Amino acid sequence: IPVIMLTSRDSCEDIIDGLDMGADDYLPKPFDPDILIARIRSKINRPPIPVENLIIDRQTGLLSVQNFQSEAKRELFRAARSGKTGCLAYCELNEMPRLKERLGDRANREISEQVSIVLQETSHPLDIFGHDPSGKFLILIPETDQNECKKYLNELSDNLSSLNFFADAESVRLTPIIGFTLFEKEKGFEEVDEKTQIALEYARSQMDLEPKIYNDEAKRTVEKIRQTTQHIRSLSPISQFFQDTRTLFQFLITTVMYMVIPFLMYWFLDRIGADITPVVYYIIVVALLMTAIIIWIEGFLSLKEKHPPEIPGLEYPQASAIIAAYMPNEAYTILDTIKHFLELDYPNNLQIILAYNTPKPLPVEKTLQQLAKKDPRLMLLKVEGSESKSQNVNAAIAHVTGEFVGIFDADHHPQKDAFMRAWRWLAESCDIVQGHCLVRNHDASFISRMVAVEFEAIYAVSHPGRTRLYGFGIFGGSNGFWKTELLRQTRMHGFMLTEDIDSSMRVTEEGAIIVTDPLLVSRELAPGTIKALWHQRMRWAQGWFQVSLEHFMNAIRSKRLTPRQKLGAVYLLVWRELYPWISAQMFPIIAFWAVKYNGLDELDWLIPVFILTSLFTLSVGPGQALFAYLKSEKEIKDHKGWFWQYLLFSSIFYTEFKNVIARIAQIKEIMGERSWRITPRTNKP
């Protein structure tokens, strides 16, 4: 039983003594009753004993692993004595690793609670259930035979695959993977556990919703899988070391390039009587000031709302939507997305093409086929051999019937009138319109909240401001609407990591007009962990660098671009790639001055130009947060504290985090390391 001490003795020594005597909490008087209630509730929810010693798993109400194993060992002993067979089964959910990578343990907790209810509602009186913290469900069925066990597990699999599970208000569909074995006279739990694990791995390799029993076929298949996996991992020690430390090595290369080499250059030139640091310092100051001024200008330009033209008697043509999906990654959210698209408002026919690729058949495909039979607007296009979004989009273009087409990732939920608003732009004033991507899983984690604010700064401020400043916009890959004929002529280049930016530059160089509409909203899912964010932004940064190398000279030579647009291309393709290096040059200069003048305390930090430029440059962060708040959608704006958190987060960590990624991405591209890391999707709204 948790113990909370309530006392008027409030000195540090008294508090320490109370906790040392065994109290779980210590609350000096006077105390707030609400705080006391909250602490009591906290202690009840978090028992003061090691988790491994808990009888019940607190997430699910099922047995903890240790206690489940104890029950299983007792049942094995009874089975050996009585000669009656029993069954041990393990169940895991195929989508959970990707959910956890994006959401963390929150996804495991929310889904596991709901699955545990299904298990207990469909159980027999003697069945015993447990839950592994990794997300695996443990099922012990005493006194059963193979037919009864298989029938029960089939029913369980059908239930789990057909039900909608919820994370807050949004539903997801899950793919259960179940392996089981029968036991009667096995030597011990370890033997039964290994057989069940083999059956589970076999079921994972098939992923056909059929529970798999341990047998010779399962054993042979899993042995081959394990050998293949081991062979892939069996690199030479040197190769393995390089594989594991490649990004760290690239980080060290960038550090040497922006810090060590400039420092040594300044030191060497100073030794021969040519101290260039004052000149370099002023160049850097001017560069930082220019960038800060441009960011402020973009912010002010974004404040004026611009709506699509009002065209009397406008007729709406047939329209198409292409939803590109890598199905294993999107399987548990795709049904919700398709249903959302089928409910969009559009006065004419809206064709919905789901262009997807998958390495193996998935149960969700049958459900999608049933949906397509019910609603002829939905077209399923399985792109055989596809390895990228660009291939899926290109394959879908041949089937498009609409006069214009919206391109979306599989996690996007556009606003109800998205296609009508987009056509009002496309009918007269432009060739492509890029909308506002709004994060809908902002409650998933701290990272997703920060990305939600960042997206407001990008899509509600930077994109419209930059479009008005330079006279051209950017197609961002999703929630973008194209005239169909232009999309057919352009296509997507699969060899580019950011095929969307590449296509934007190609059409812009040919004179096409791209506008940005921050009021054309589609809600998407953001990364929820720092790891997922790192991989996503690394792909973006390397893709932008590829586009810069490919298109800078083409943009400058283009006869269709105005001088203003060419200046924008220089800023977008050249300056944004140089800036992460230039902005870091203050470090080697200050380090050199500290060495030259025998310490940082010997430097004159009160130089007016240093103070003024530093203040103005530092004002960019608060300015961006303010503009993002002013232009953000209500569901984000209602959380004022998030903008303060983002200001602190970006100032202390996030800005340099993105600069580090940008520098490493350039090294990866130069070294020829190009890989598409799928961004894990989550179901959190």
VMD Tcl script that draws the C-alpha trace (Angstrom):
set ca {
  {0.00 0.00 0.00}
  {1.50 3.39 -0.94}
  {2.25 5.67 2.01}
  {2.06 9.48 1.77}
  {3.24 11.43 4.82}
  {1.26 14.61 5.66}
  {3.06 16.74 8.25}
  {3.82 20.30 9.27}
  {7.53 19.49 9.42}
  {8.84 20.89 6.15}
  {12.61 21.14 6.51}
  {14.87 19.32 4.06}
  {16.11 17.02 6.82}
  {12.54 16.05 7.80}
  {11.59 15.30 4.18}
  {14.72 13.18 3.68}
  {14.11 11.30 6.95}
  {10.48 10.61 6.01}
  {11.40 9.20 2.60}
  {14.26 7.18 4.11}
  {11.82 5.61 6.58}
  {9.85 4.15 3.67}
  {7.28 6.79 2.70}
  {6.41 6.86 -0.98}
  {5.72 10.59 -0.92}
  {6.00 13.49 1.54}
  {3.63 16.47 1.55}
  {4.20 19.32 4.06}
  {1.24 21.29 5.42}
  {-0.56 23.37 4.31}
  {-1.37 21.40 1.18}
  {-3.83 21.77 -1.67}
  {-6.49 19.00 -1.60}
  {-6.45 18.71 -5.39}
  {-2.69 18.13 -5.34}
  {-3.12 15.50 -2.62}
  {-5.78 13.70 -4.67}
  {-3.54 13.81 -7.74}
  {-0.63 12.33 -5.79}
  {-2.83 9.57 -4.37}
  {-4.08 8.77 -7.85}
  {-0.49 8.74 -9.12}
  {0.61 6.29 -6.43}
  {-2.31 3.97 -7.13}
  {-1.53 3.99 -10.84}
  {2.18 3.52 -10.22}
  {2.63 0.92 -7.48}
  {5.96 1.29 -5.64}
  {7.28 -2.14 -6.61}
  {9.48 -3.21 -9.51}
  {7.50 -3.71 -12.71}
  {8.87 -7.21 -13.20}
  {7.34 -8.23 -9.88}
  {3.84 -7.03 -10.74}
  {1.24 -9.76 -11.02}
  {-0.79 -7.78 -13.54}
  {0.51 -5.84 -16.53}
  {-0.76 -2.31 -15.85}
  {-1.29 -1.49 -19.52}
  {-3.72 -4.29 -20.21}
  {-4.86 -5.87 -16.96}
  {-3.38 -9.17 -18.18}
  {-0.69 -11.16 -16.40}
  {2.84 -9.82 -16.51}
  {5.43 -11.93 -18.34}
  {6.93 -13.36 -15.17}
  {3.59 -14.42 -13.71}
  {2.32 -15.74 -17.04}
  {5.39 -17.95 -17.29}
  {4.77 -19.21 -13.75}
  {1.21 -20.16 -14.70}
  {2.44 -21.79 -17.91}
  {5.00 -23.88 -16.03}
  {2.32 -25.10 -13.63}
  {0.05 -25.98 -16.55}
  {2.89 -27.86 -18.27}
  {3.39 -29.88 -15.09}
  {-0.34 -30.70 -14.92}
  {-0.42 -31.67 -18.60}
  {2.54 -34.01 -18.15}
  {0.84 -35.66 -15.14}
  {-2.64 -35.94 -16.67}
  {-1.70 -36.60 -20.30}
  {-4.06 -33.85 -21.47}
  {-2.74 -31.50 -24.12}
  {-2.69 -27.74 -23.83}
  {-1.85 -24.89 -26.16}
  {0.56 -21.97 -25.89}
  {0.04 -19.17 -28.42}
  {1.75 -15.85 -29.07}
  {0.04 -13.00 -30.88}
  {1.66 -9.84 -32.17}
  {0.33 -6.99 -34.30}
  {2.16 -6.36 -37.54}
  {1.64 -2.59 -37.41}
  {2.91 -2.03 -33.87}
  {6.64 -1.49 -34.63}
  {5.83 1.36 -37.00}
  {3.29 2.79 -34.57}
  {5.85 2.66 -31.77}
  {8.56 4.22 -33.90}
  {6.30 7.17 -34.60}
  {4.40 7.41 -31.30}
  {6.61 5.65 -28.82}
  {5.13 3.57 -26.00}
  {1.90 5.52 -26.16}
  {0.78 3.54 -29.20}
  {1.61 0.26 -27.49}
  {-0.43 1.24 -24.46}
  {-3.54 2.51 -26.24}
  {-3.84 -0.34 -28.73}
  {-2.87 -3.01 -26.19}
  {-5.64 -1.95 -23.83}
  {-8.24 -2.44 -26.55}
  {-6.81 -5.74 -27.79}
  {-6.78 -7.12 -24.24}
  {-10.52 -6.45 -24.02}
  {-11.09 -8.45 -27.21}
  {-9.00 -11.32 -25.83}
  {-10.94 -11.50 -22.59}
  {-14.34 -11.16 -24.25}
  {-13.67 -14.12 -26.56}
  {-11.93 -16.35 -24.00}
  {-12.93 -19.61 -22.34}
  {-13.15 -19.88 -18.53}
  {-9.74 -21.56 -18.11}
  {-7.79 -19.42 -20.60}
  {-4.89 -17.38 -19.25}
  {-3.56 -14.23 -20.92}
  {-0.38 -12.25 -20.51}
  {1.25 -9.25 -22.10}
  {4.87 -8.64 -22.95}
  {6.02 -4.98 -22.73}
  {7.28 -5.34 -26.31}
  {3.64 -5.63 -27.40}
  {3.31 -9.42 -27.72}
  {0.22 -11.11 -26.26}
  {0.63 -14.46 -24.51}
  {-2.21 -16.98 -24.57}
  {-2.40 -20.20 -22.55}
  {-5.28 -22.58 -23.33}
  {-5.40 -25.59 -20.97}
  {-6.94 -28.96 -21.83}
  {-7.56 -28.48 -25.54}
  {-6.78 -30.30 -28.76}
  {-5.46 -29.02 -32.08}
  {-8.87 -28.59 -33.73}
  {-10.39 -26.64 -30.84}
  {-7.29 -24.52 -30.48}
  {-7.10 -23.74 -34.20}
  {-10.81 -22.86 -34.28}
  {-10.50 -20.48 -31.33}
  {-7.38 -18.78 -32.68}
  {-8.96 -18.41 -36.13}
  {-11.94 -16.66 -34.53}
  {-9.58 -14.44 -32.57}
  {-7.64 -13.56 -35.72}
  {-10.86 -12.74 -37.58}
  {-12.03 -10.51 -34.74}
  {-8.76 -8.63 -34.46}
  {-8.47 -8.08 -38.21}
  {-12.07 -6.97 -38.73}
  {-12.46 -4.56 -35.82}
  {-11.58 -0.90 -35.82}
  {-9.22 0.04 -33.01}
  {-8.95 3.59 -31.84}
  {-6.27 6.01 -30.81}
  {-8.39 8.88 -29.58}
  {-10.94 9.62 -32.30}
  {-9.35 7.86 -35.26}
  {-9.67 4.23 -36.22}
  {-6.96 1.87 -37.39}
  {-7.05 -1.67 -38.75}
  {-4.56 -4.21 -37.48}
  {-3.03 -7.41 -38.83}
  {-2.72 -10.11 -36.14}
  {0.15 -12.59 -36.40}
  {-0.45 -15.73 -34.34}
  {1.78 -18.74 -33.76}
  {0.98 -21.64 -31.44}
  {2.10 -25.07 -30.32}
  {0.50 -27.93 -28.43}
  {2.17 -29.36 -25.35}
  {1.72 -32.55 -23.38}
  {4.99 -34.03 -22.14}
  {7.55 -31.36 -23.03}
  {10.57 -31.12 -20.78}
  {10.01 -27.52 -19.71}
  {8.68 -24.10 -20.53}
  {11.80 -23.10 -22.49}
  {11.14 -25.85 -25.05}
  {7.49 -24.88 -25.50}
  {8.39 -21.20 -25.63}
  {10.92 -21.77 -28.44}
  {8.43 -23.82 -30.47}
  {5.78 -21.12 -30.09}
  {8.27 -18.45 -31.07}
  {9.16 -20.42 -34.22}
  {5.46 -20.71 -35.07}
  {5.07 -16.96 -34.55}
  {8.01 -16.18 -36.84}
  {6.55 -18.51 -39.46}
  {3.19 -16.74 -39.21}
  {5.01 -13.43 -39.57}
  {6.61 -14.61 -42.81}
  {3.19 -15.56 -44.24}
  {1.05 -12.76 -42.80}
  {-2.16 -14.29 -44.15}
  {-4.26 -14.05 -40.95}
  {-3.96 -17.83 -40.50}
  {-2.66 -18.92 -37.07}
  {0.37 -21.16 -37.65}
  {1.15 -24.26 -35.62}
  {4.67 -25.40 -34.87}
  {5.62 -28.24 -37.23}
  {8.51 -29.32 -39.44}
  {7.57 -26.89 -42.23}
  {7.50 -23.97 -39.82}
  {10.84 -25.04 -38.35}
  {12.53 -25.33 -41.77}
  {11.16 -21.99 -42.96}
  {12.20 -20.12 -39.83}
  {15.67 -21.69 -39.89}
  {16.14 -20.38 -43.45}
  {14.90 -16.93 -42.43}
  {17.24 -16.84 -39.44}
  {20.18 -18.02 -41.55}
  {19.46 -15.38 -44.19}
  {19.20 -12.68 -41.54}
  {22.42 -13.84 -39.94}
  {24.16 -13.86 -43.34}
  {23.04 -10.30 -44.02}
  {24.38 -9.24 -40.65}
  {27.64 -11.19 -40.99}
  {29.73 -8.38 -42.42}
  {33.43 -8.22 -41.79}
  {34.29 -6.40 -38.55}
  {35.59 -3.40 -40.49}
  {32.53 -3.27 -42.75}
  {30.20 -3.68 -39.79}
  {31.97 -0.92 -37.91}
  {31.71 1.42 -40.90}
  {28.04 0.49 -41.36}
  {27.24 1.25 -37.73}
  {29.24 4.47 -37.52}
  {28.79 5.91 -41.01}
  {26.58 8.80 -39.96}
  {28.86 9.56 -37.01}
  {31.82 9.54 -39.40}
  {29.98 11.92 -41.72}
  {29.19 14.19 -38.78}
  {32.88 14.28 -37.89}
  {33.72 15.14 -41.51}
  {31.33 18.10 -41.43}
  {32.77 19.24 -38.09}
  {36.27 19.20 -39.52}
  {35.07 21.08 -42.59}
  {33.21 23.91 -40.86}
  {35.27 24.15 -37.67}
  {38.77 22.67 -37.81}
  {39.84 23.61 -41.36}
  {38.73 27.29 -41.08}
  {40.41 27.57 -37.67}
  {43.70 26.19 -39.02}
  {43.45 28.47 -42.05}
  {42.96 31.54 -39.84}
  {45.85 30.46 -37.62}
  {48.21 29.83 -40.56}
  {47.41 33.13 -42.30}
  {47.85 34.99 -39.03}
  {51.27 33.37 -38.58}
  {52.40 34.79 -41.92}
  {50.96 38.20 -41.13}
  {47.62 38.03 -42.97}
  {44.79 38.00 -40.41}
  {41.63 37.82 -42.51}
  {39.22 37.15 -39.65}
  {37.94 40.76 -39.36}
  {36.93 40.70 -43.03}
  {35.42 37.21 -42.76}
  {33.57 38.29 -39.62}
  {31.86 41.18 -41.42}
  {31.03 38.94 -44.38}
  {29.33 36.49 -42.02}
  {27.50 39.31 -40.26}
  {26.18 40.59 -43.60}
  {25.13 37.06 -44.58}
  {23.25 36.52 -41.33}
  {21.60 39.93 -41.61}
  {20.50 39.29 -45.20}
  {18.96 35.96 -44.25}
  {17.20 37.45 -41.23}
  {15.81 40.31 -43.35}
  {14.48 37.88 -45.97}
  {12.78 35.77 -43.29}
  {11.13 38.87 -41.82}
  {9.97 39.99 -45.28}
  {8.47 36.54 -45.98}
  {6.63 36.74 -42.67}
  {5.10 40.14 -43.37}
  {4.14 39.13 -46.92}
  {2.31 36.07 -45.57}
  {-0.03 38.18 -43.43}
  {-2.27 39.20 -46.31}
  {-4.74 36.46 -47.17}
  {-5.25 35.71 -50.83}
  {-8.26 33.76 -52.03}
  {-8.87 32.03 -55.37}
  {-10.71 34.09 -57.98}
  {-14.50 34.23 -57.80}
  {-15.70 33.12 -61.24}
  {-19.45 33.57 -61.88}
  {-21.09 30.46 -63.26}
  {-17.94 28.37 -62.82}
  {-18.46 24.77 -63.90}
  {-16.60 22.04 -62.08}
  {-15.09 19.36 -64.37}
  {-14.36 15.78 -63.49}
  {-11.54 15.53 -60.96}
  {-9.16 12.83 -59.80}
  {-7.25 12.13 -56.62}
  {-4.09 10.02 -56.56}
  {-3.30 8.53 -53.16}
  {0.19 7.02 -53.20}
  {0.82 4.36 -50.57}
  {3.50 1.91 -49.52}
  {0.98 -0.52 -48.11}
  {2.84 -2.25 -45.27}
  {3.50 1.20 -43.85}
  {0.01 2.57 -44.48}
  {-2.15 -0.55 -44.05}
  {-3.68 0.40 -40.73}
  {-4.61 3.99 -41.74}
  {-5.50 3.56 -45.41}
  {-9.13 2.54 -44.85}
  {-9.78 5.62 -42.79}
  {-8.14 7.75 -45.48}
  {-10.18 6.19 -48.30}
  {-13.43 6.67 -46.39}
  {-12.51 10.31 -45.81}
  {-11.92 10.87 -49.53}
  {-15.22 9.20 -50.43}
  {-17.00 11.74 -48.20}
  {-15.46 14.84 -49.83}
  {-17.81 17.42 -51.33}
  {-17.51 17.84 -55.09}
  {-20.34 18.60 -57.53}
  {-18.97 16.41 -60.34}
  {-17.42 12.95 -60.49}
  {-14.38 12.61 -58.21}
  {-12.23 9.64 -59.20}
  {-10.10 8.26 -56.35}
  {-7.08 6.20 -57.37}
  {-5.22 4.31 -54.66}
  {-1.84 3.58 -56.27}
  {0.08 1.30 -53.96}
  {2.89 -1.20 -53.77}
  {3.40 -4.00 -51.31}
  {6.02 -6.77 -51.09}
  {3.40 -9.34 -50.07}
  {-0.40 -9.68 -50.10}
  {-2.10 -8.02 -47.14}
  {-5.50 -8.72 -45.55}
  {-6.50 -5.07 -45.92}
  {-6.49 -5.50 -49.70}
  {-9.64 -7.65 -49.48}
  {-11.42 -4.94 -47.52}
  {-10.33 -2.36 -50.07}
  {-11.66 -4.53 -52.88}
  {-15.03 -4.71 -51.14}
  {-15.06 -0.91 -50.85}
  {-14.22 -0.55 -54.55}
  {-17.13 -2.84 -55.48}
  {-19.52 -0.71 -53.45}
  {-18.30 2.64 -54.78}
  {-17.19 2.87 -58.44}
  {-15.35 6.14 -57.75}
  {-12.61 4.14 -56.01}
  {-10.00 2.53 -58.25}
  {-7.37 0.21 -56.78}
  {-4.07 0.18 -58.65}
  {-1.48 -2.26 -57.36}
  {1.79 -1.19 -58.98}
  {3.83 -4.37 -59.39}
  {7.57 -3.88 -59.02}
  {7.22 -0.37 -57.65}
  {9.73 0.75 -55.06}
  {8.78 4.40 -54.64}
  {6.01 6.95 -54.45}
  {7.05 8.41 -57.80}
  {6.49 5.06 -59.55}
  {3.05 4.77 -57.97}
  {2.08 8.28 -59.08}
  {3.42 7.75 -62.61}
  {1.49 4.49 -62.93}
  {-1.71 6.19 -61.78}
  {-1.44 9.02 -64.32}
  {-2.41 6.65 -67.15}
  {-5.74 5.99 -65.40}
  {-6.64 9.57 -64.51}
  {-9.96 10.72 -66.00}
  {-10.22 14.13 -64.32}
  {-9.30 17.48 -65.86}
  {-7.22 18.14 -62.77}
  {-5.74 15.86 -60.15}
  {-4.82 16.14 -56.49}
  {-1.80 14.18 -55.24}
  {-1.79 12.96 -51.65}
  {0.17 10.74 -49.32}
  {-1.83 7.97 -47.69}
  {-2.14 9.72 -44.33}
  {-3.75 12.90 -45.70}
  {-7.31 14.02 -44.94}
  {-8.12 17.09 -47.09}
  {-10.83 19.55 -46.12}
  {-14.33 18.83 -47.43}
  {-14.27 21.41 -50.23}
  {-10.61 20.96 -51.16}
  {-11.21 20.03 -54.80}
  {-13.69 22.84 -55.35}
  {-11.31 25.44 -53.89}
  {-8.41 24.01 -55.90}
  {-10.36 24.23 -59.17}
  {-11.16 27.90 -58.53}
  {-7.39 28.48 -58.63}
  {-6.68 26.20 -61.57}
  {-9.57 27.35 -63.76}
  {-7.87 30.62 -64.67}
  {-4.86 31.71 -62.65}
  {-2.32 28.88 -62.33}
  {-1.17 25.39 -63.34}
  {-0.50 23.96 -59.85}
  {-1.79 24.95 -56.42}
  {-0.06 23.79 -53.25}
  {-2.16 23.66 -50.10}
  {-1.46 23.84 -46.39}
  {-0.37 20.59 -44.71}
  {-1.64 20.61 -41.14}
  {-0.49 18.11 -38.50}
  {-3.43 16.19 -37.02}
  {-1.54 13.96 -34.58}
  {-0.20 16.89 -32.57}
  {-1.23 15.23 -29.31}
  {0.91 12.16 -30.01}
  {4.18 13.38 -28.50}
  {6.29 16.45 -27.81}
  {8.04 15.99 -31.17}
  {4.76 15.88 -33.08}
  {3.62 19.05 -31.30}
  {6.81 20.84 -32.30}
  {6.45 19.63 -35.89}
  {2.83 20.86 -35.85}
  {4.02 24.38 -34.99}
  {6.87 24.11 -37.50}
  {4.42 23.14 -40.26}
  {2.42 26.29 -39.51}
  {5.63 28.29 -39.87}
  {6.34 26.52 -43.17}
  {2.95 26.20 -44.88}
  {1.14 29.22 -43.43}
  {4.09 31.64 -43.42}
  {7.24 30.69 -45.36}
  {5.65 29.15 -48.45}
  {3.08 31.88 -49.15}
  {5.54 34.61 -48.18}
  {8.26 33.22 -50.43}
  {5.79 32.74 -53.30}
  {4.81 36.41 -53.12}
  {8.41 37.54 -52.74}
  {9.87 35.64 -55.69}
  {6.87 34.98 -57.89}
  {6.84 31.17 -57.87}
  {5.75 28.44 -55.48}
  {6.78 24.88 -54.70}
  {4.79 21.65 -54.97}
  {5.41 19.90 -51.65}
  {4.53 16.34 -52.63}
  {1.09 16.15 -51.03}
  {-2.05 18.29 -50.99}
  {-0.97 19.63 -54.35}
  {-3.34 19.96 -57.32}
  {-2.15 19.78 -60.94}
  {-3.75 20.30 -64.30}
  {-3.79 16.76 -65.61}
  {-2.12 17.47 -68.93}
  {0.83 19.19 -67.22}
  {1.23 16.24 -64.84}
  {1.20 13.82 -67.78}
  {3.95 15.80 -69.47}
  {6.05 16.19 -66.32}
  {5.79 12.91 -64.38}
  {7.85 12.21 -61.26}
  {11.53 11.26 -61.37}
  {12.12 8.23 -59.18}
  {15.88 8.79 -59.02}
  {15.32 11.99 -56.99}
  {14.80 11.65 -53.24}
  {12.45 14.65 -53.33}
  {10.70 14.06 -56.62}
  {8.14 16.71 -55.69}
  {10.68 19.56 -55.50}
  {12.34 18.28 -58.67}
  {9.04 18.35 -60.57}
  {8.35 21.84 -59.19}
  {11.60 23.20 -60.57}
  {11.15 21.49 -63.94}
  {7.73 23.01 -64.56}
  {8.77 26.40 -63.17}
  {11.74 26.51 -65.55}
  {9.26 25.94 -68.38}
  {7.07 28.83 -67.29}
  {4.32 27.03 -65.35}
  {2.69 28.94 -62.50}
  {2.57 27.42 -59.00}
  {0.57 29.24 -56.33}
  {0.40 28.58 -52.61}
  {-2.89 28.64 -50.72}
  {-2.53 28.36 -46.92}
  {-6.33 28.09 -46.61}
  {-6.44 24.90 -48.69}
  {-5.93 22.53 -45.78}
  {-5.16 18.83 -45.58}
  {-4.40 17.12 -42.29}
  {-1.52 14.67 -42.11}
  {0.53 12.66 -39.63}
  {3.85 13.97 -38.34}
  {6.81 12.01 -36.95}
  {6.39 11.42 -33.24}
  {9.95 10.47 -32.30}
  {13.29 12.12 -32.85}
  {14.51 9.06 -34.77}
  {11.64 9.21 -37.26}
  {12.10 12.97 -37.60}
  {15.84 12.53 -38.25}
  {15.26 10.07 -41.10}
  {12.50 12.18 -42.66}
  {14.50 15.40 -42.57}
  {17.65 13.67 -43.79}
  {15.80 12.53 -46.91}
  {14.36 16.00 -47.40}
  {17.74 17.69 -46.98}
  {19.56 15.30 -49.32}
  {16.74 15.58 -51.84}
  {16.94 19.37 -51.79}
  {20.70 19.16 -52.34}
  {20.11 16.89 -55.35}
  {17.63 19.40 -56.75}
  {20.09 22.25 -56.19}
  {22.81 20.44 -58.12}
  {20.40 19.48 -60.90}
  {18.46 22.69 -61.38}
  {20.45 25.74 -60.33}
  {22.09 26.38 -63.69}
  {18.91 25.38 -65.53}
  {16.98 28.01 -63.59}
  {19.58 30.69 -64.26}
  {19.62 29.89 -67.99}
  {15.84 29.64 -68.29}
  {14.43 32.20 -70.71}
  {10.99 31.90 -69.12}
  {12.02 33.01 -65.63}
  {12.06 36.68 -64.71}
  {15.08 38.21 -62.91}
  {13.00 38.19 -59.72}
  {12.30 34.47 -60.09}
  {15.95 33.75 -60.84}
  {16.92 35.59 -57.67}
  {14.46 33.36 -55.83}
  {16.07 30.29 -57.40}
  {19.50 31.48 -56.19}
  {18.16 31.88 -52.67}
  {16.26 28.59 -52.70}
  {18.83 26.37 -54.43}
  {22.18 27.93 -53.52}
  {21.89 30.06 -50.44}
  {19.85 27.52 -48.46}
  {22.60 24.92 -49.10}
  {25.43 27.29 -48.13}
  {23.74 28.80 -45.09}
  {24.24 25.84 -42.68}
  {27.98 26.18 -43.28}
  {28.12 29.98 -43.22}
  {26.02 30.32 -40.07}
  {28.48 28.07 -38.22}
  {31.55 30.13 -39.11}
  {31.27 32.28 -36.00}
  {32.54 29.31 -33.99}
  {35.99 28.93 -35.62}
  {36.45 32.72 -35.71}
  {35.69 33.13 -32.00}
  {37.83 30.07 -31.22}
  {40.72 31.60 -33.19}
  {40.36 34.95 -31.43}
  {40.28 33.19 -28.05}
  {43.60 31.50 -28.88}
  {45.15 34.63 -30.36}
  {44.16 36.93 -27.51}
  {44.67 34.39 -24.69}
  {41.10 33.65 -23.69}
  {37.48 34.56 -24.29}
  {37.54 37.04 -21.42}
  {40.04 39.13 -23.36}
  {37.63 39.68 -26.27}
  {35.56 42.84 -26.56}
  {31.98 41.56 -26.61}
  {30.45 45.06 -26.49}
  {31.21 46.05 -30.07}
  {28.03 47.85 -31.24}
  {27.87 46.05 -34.59}
  {28.17 42.69 -32.81}
  {25.42 43.55 -30.33}
  {23.02 44.99 -32.91}
  {23.46 42.24 -35.48}
  {23.20 39.56 -32.81}
  {19.95 41.03 -31.48}
  {18.46 41.35 -34.95}
  {19.51 37.84 -35.97}
  {18.18 36.40 -32.73}
  {14.87 38.18 -33.35}
  {14.17 35.80 -36.24}
  {13.16 32.96 -33.91}
  {10.53 34.95 -31.99}
  {9.41 36.50 -35.27}
  {8.83 33.13 -36.90}
  {6.93 31.87 -33.85}
  {4.79 35.03 -33.85}
  {3.98 34.81 -37.56}
  {3.22 31.09 -37.20}
  {0.81 31.86 -34.37}
  {-0.90 34.66 -36.28}
  {-1.40 32.53 -39.41}
  {-2.01 29.12 -37.83}
  {-5.23 27.16 -37.98}
  {-7.48 27.38 -34.92}
  {-6.80 23.84 -33.72}
  {-3.11 24.72 -33.42}
  {-3.55 28.37 -32.41}
  {-5.68 27.33 -29.41}
  {-2.49 25.91 -27.84}
  {-0.53 29.12 -27.24}
  {1.95 27.31 -25.01}
  {3.12 25.19 -27.93}
  {4.46 28.28 -29.69}
  {6.48 29.28 -26.63}
  {7.77 25.71 -26.40}
  {8.69 25.77 -30.08}
  {10.54 29.08 -29.67}
  {12.63 27.59 -26.86}
  {13.03 24.23 -28.60}
  {14.17 25.75 -31.90}
  {16.47 28.29 -30.25}
  {18.28 25.77 -28.07}
  {18.22 22.64 -30.22}
  {16.09 22.35 -33.33}
  {17.65 25.00 -35.58}
  {21.13 23.55 -35.20}
  {19.67 20.02 -35.42}
  {18.40 20.87 -38.91}
  {21.71 22.53 -39.82}
  {23.59 19.38 -38.79}
  {21.24 17.30 -40.95}
  {21.73 19.64 -43.91}
  {25.52 19.40 -43.69}
  {25.53 15.61 -43.29}
  {23.03 15.22 -46.15}
  {25.42 16.94 -48.54}
  {28.22 14.58 -47.49}
  {25.92 11.58 -48.00}
  {25.09 12.75 -51.51}
  {28.76 13.33 -52.37}
  {29.62 9.86 -51.02}
  {26.84 8.32 -53.13}
  {24.78 7.16 -50.16}
  {21.19 7.42 -51.29}
  {18.43 5.57 -49.48}
  {14.71 6.17 -49.10}
  {13.75 5.78 -45.46}
  {9.99 5.32 -45.17}
  {8.46 7.72 -42.66}
  {6.46 5.60 -40.20}
  {2.78 6.49 -40.05}
  {0.74 6.64 -36.93}
  {-2.95 6.82 -36.29}
  {-2.86 9.61 -33.78}
  {-5.03 12.60 -34.75}
}
mol new
graphics top color blue
foreach p $ca { graphics top sphere $p radius 0.5 }
foreach p [lrange $ca 0 end-1] q [lrange $ca 1 end] { graphics top cylinder $p $q radius 0.2 }
display resetview
